[in-house]
Amino acid sequence: MLAKAPGVAIGTMVGMKAAGDTSMLMLLTVPTGIVVCSSAIGVSKALEKGLNKAVEKIIKGTLL
């Protein structure tokens, strides 16, 4: 069900589950969940496009 969901929806769900029954805690956990999940999705897409090879070149010093 969440495979095609955007990062905002996944992060909101994670944040709400982390807060439990404490509604004031949701003010912190929902935005944090959104940032973390959206970042993870963005990094995974970048890795699919070849980010890992670019990072390896930078580490080896060939792109400097």
N, C-alpha and C positions, 0 to 999 in steps of 0.2 A: 504494500500500500504506500509506503514512504519512498519507494525507489524513484519515482518521478516527481516527488514533492520538492518544492524549492527550499533553499537553506533556511529561509525565515520560518517556514512551517515546521520544519524539523527542529530548529533551535527553540521555537516557542514550546513545542511539546516537551523537549528535554528540560527546559527551564521550569515548566509547570510541574513536571514530575519531581524535579529536584526540590522545589519549594514545598511540596506536600500540601498541607492544609494551612500554611502560613501565608496569607495573602500579601503581607508587607514584604516578605522575602522574595516574592515574585518580581518586585521592582528591581531586584539585582539579578536574579537567576535567569529571567526570560531574556533580557538584552545580552547577557553573557552567553547564554545558549545559542542565540542567534549569531553572534560574532564567531564563536568557536565552530559551529556547524558550517556556516557560510565560508569561513576560512579553509576548513578541511575540504570542502567541495572544490573550492578554487585551486587549492594546491594539487588535489588529485587530477583535476583537468589539465593543469600545467604539466604534471608529470607524464600524462598520456601524450602530450604534444612535444615532449623532449626536454623538459626542464632538467631532468637528471643528467643528461649529457652536457648541457651548458654548465651546470654546476661542477661537474667533473673537470671540464676544461679550465674553469676558473681556478679550481683547487690545484690543478697541475701547473698553472701559470701560463698556459698557451693563449689565453684571451687577454692577458694583461698587456 
